[in-house]
């Protein structure tokens, strides 16, 4: 209870996440597809994928806000010999 007689009802936890998402799995490219998986345990808000300094994807909606898995289609980017 504070000096005015107000009672504490519940605690509020606040956390600031300054840790960037992790790329924890980049697999071997097969048939010109490069699979990858991203994790952020505080939640993904946006994922931007760059290849050779060019943004090739921007994702803002996730089925699982902590994990995103996809692939880069290298042949569509003109990368055919890896």
N, C-alpha and C positions, 0 to 999 in steps of 0.2 A: 504494500500500500504506500502511495506517495503522500506528500504533505497535504495535498488537497483531498485525500480520501479515495483516490482512484485505485482500484485493484488491478494488478497485472493479470491479463487474461491468457495470453500465450506469448511465447518467444517468436521473434522473427529472425530467420537466418538469411544473411546476405553473402553472396559469393561472387567475386569478380574473376572471370577466367581469362588469363592473359596467355595461356598456352595455345599455340597453334594446333590445328588438327594434324594427325599423324598419317602419313602414307606408310602403312605397315606391310603392304603386300603388293609388289609389282611382279607379276609372273612372266615367264618366258612368252614371247610373242609366238603365236601359232596362227597360220593362215592369215597373216597380216592383221591380227587382232592382239592388242596389248591390254590384258586385264589388269585392274588395280582395285584396291580397297582402301577407303579412308575411314578413320575413326576420330571422334571427338566426344569424350564422355560427358561434356557439359552441353552437348547438342550442336549439330550442324545447322547453320543458318543459310549458308550459300556455299556452293562449291564451284570454282572456276578451274578449268583444265586448260593448260597451255602446252603447245608443242612448238618448239623452235620460236618462242616468243610470240606465238599467235594463239589467241583464245579460241579453242575449238568446242568448248561446252561451258554452259553456265546453268547450274541446277539450283533451284530454290524450293522444290517440294520433295519430301523424303517419306518413304514408307517407315523407315526407322531413323529417327533424328540423330542417333549416335553412330550409325554406320552407313556407308554408301559404297556400293560396289558397281562397277561398270567396266567398260573397255573403250579403247581408242581404236577406231578403224583406220589403220595406217594407210591402206591403199587409197581410201577416199581423200587422204591428205597428200597424195602423191609420193608417199614413202613406200617403196615396194621392195627394196633390198635392205634387210636389216640383219 
